[in-house]
C-alpha cells in the first residue's frame, strides 16, 4: 500500500464514521443502545458525544442535545421514542457496569 497522506487518511476515517453512523441509524435501528453498550462498550450516544468532543477540540461550542440531534438526524427524544424499547432490569444493571467501565461514573448518558 502506498503511503497515505494525513488529509486523505482523515477523509477515509470520516467516510468510515459516516458509514458506521448510517449502518446504526438506517440499516440496524433495531439494535438497542443498551445492547451496544453492554456488548461493545459504546453506543450511539457515545458516538454523538465524540462528535461534541471533536467540535470542542476545534473551539466549536456544541451542547449534548445539539450533538445528539446532529448524530441522530432528529431530537434524541424523538429517535428514542421511535426506536428504543424498554430494557430488562438485567440489561439495565449490565449497562450501569458497562457505562462506568467505558465512559466513567461522572459522565451521564
Secondary structure as GFF3:
##gff-version 3
##sequence-region A 1 109
A	DSSP	alpha_helix	6	22	.	.	.	ID=ss1
A	DSSP	pi_helix	23	27	.	.	.	ID=ss2
A	DSSP	alpha_helix	33	40	.	.	.	ID=ss3
A	DSSP	alpha_helix	44	57	.	.	.	ID=ss4
A	DSSP	alpha_helix	64	72	.	.	.	ID=ss5
A	DSSP	alpha_helix	76	83	.	.	.	ID=ss6
A	DSSP	alpha_helix	89	102	.	.	.	ID=ss7
###
